[in-house]
Amino acid sequence: MRAAIGGNETAYRKLLEDLSLILRNPVRREIGALCASDNDVEELVQDILLAIHRKRHTWDASTSLTSWVMAVARNRIIDNLRRQGRHPEVPLNLCDVED
C-alpha cells in the first residue's frame, strides 16, 4: 500500500489483485445467507475495492492495513445489506431448497 500510495502502479495493481482474493471468502460468508450468486459476491468485492481506492488516503501507515481494509469491507457490506432492506426478496430457485 505504501508503494501504491507513492505512485507505483505495478504495486497498486498487485495490491488490488491480492485484496480481491482475500476479500472474496469473507464477502461470500457475509452475504451467503441471502443465497447470493457468484456475480453478487464479485460485484460487492469490486465495490469494496473501489471504496478502498477512494479512501486509500485515510489509511494510517502506522496501523494494520488488514484491519483498515476489513473495516472498509464491513462498512460496504452493511451498506449493501441496507440497500436491499431488512427482508430482501430472494427467488427460491437461487437457494438450496429441498422439495
C-alpha positions in Angstrom: 0.0 0.0 0.0 2.8 2.4 0.8 4.3 1.8 -2.7 0.9 2.2 -4.3 0.2 5.4 -2.5 3.6 6.6 -3.6 2.6 6.2 -7.2 3.9 2.7 -8.0 1.2 1.5 -10.5 2.5 -2.1 -10.6 2.4 -2.3 -6.8 -1.1 -0.8 -6.8 -2.4 -3.3 -9.3 -0.8 -6.2 -7.3 -2.4 -4.9 -4.1 -5.9 -4.8 -5.7 -5.4 -8.3 -7.1 -4.3 -9.6 -3.8 -7.1 -7.9 -1.9 -9.7 -9.2 -4.3 -8.6 -12.8 -3.5 -8.5 -12.1 0.3 -12.0 -10.4 0.3 -14.0 -13.0 -1.7 -14.4 -15.5 1.1 -15.4 -13.1 3.8 -17.9 -11.4 1.4 -19.3 -14.8 0.4 -19.7 -15.7 4.1 -21.4 -12.5 5.0 -23.9 -12.4 2.1 -24.1 -16.1 1.6 -27.1 -16.3 3.9 -29.0 -14.4 1.3 -28.2 -17.1 -1.3 -26.0 -14.6 -3.1 -24.7 -15.6 -6.5 -21.1 -15.5 -7.6 -21.9 -12.4 -9.5 -23.3 -10.7 -6.4 -20.2 -11.6 -4.5 -18.0 -10.3 -7.3 -20.0 -7.0 -7.5 -19.6 -6.4 -3.8 -15.8 -7.2 -3.9 -15.4 -4.7 -6.7 -17.5 -2.2 -4.7 -15.1 -2.7 -1.8 -12.1 -2.3 -3.9 -13.5 0.9 -5.3 -14.1 2.2 -1.8 -10.5 1.3 -0.8 -9.3 3.2 -3.9 -11.3 6.2 -2.9 -10.4 6.1 0.8 -6.7 5.0 0.5 -5.6 8.4 1.6 -7.2 7.8 5.0 -5.1 4.7 5.8 -2.6 5.4 8.6 0.6 3.7 7.7 1.4 3.1 11.4 -1.7 0.9 11.7 -2.5 -2.5 10.3 -3.5 -2.5 6.6 -5.6 -5.6 7.1 -7.7 -4.1 9.9 -8.3 -1.0 7.8 -9.3 -3.0 4.7 -11.6 -5.2 6.7 -13.3 -2.1 8.3 -13.9 -0.7 4.8 -15.2 -4.0 3.6 -17.5 -4.3 6.7 -18.9 -0.9 6.0 -19.6 -1.6 2.3 -21.2 -5.0 3.2 -23.5 -3.2 5.7 -24.3 -0.5 3.1 -25.2 -3.3 0.6 -27.5 -5.0 3.0 -29.2 -1.8 3.9 -29.9 -1.1 0.2 -31.6 -4.5 0.0 -33.8 -3.8 3.0 -34.3 -5.9 6.1 -36.1 -8.6 4.2 -34.7 -9.0 0.7 -36.7 -10.9 -1.7 -34.8 -14.0 -2.9 -36.2 -16.2 -5.6 -36.4 -19.8 -4.2 -34.6 -21.2 -7.2 -31.4 -19.4 -6.1 -31.3 -21.2 -2.7 -30.8 -24.9 -1.9 -34.3 -25.9 -1.1 -35.4 -29.5 -0.6 -38.8 -30.5 -2.0 
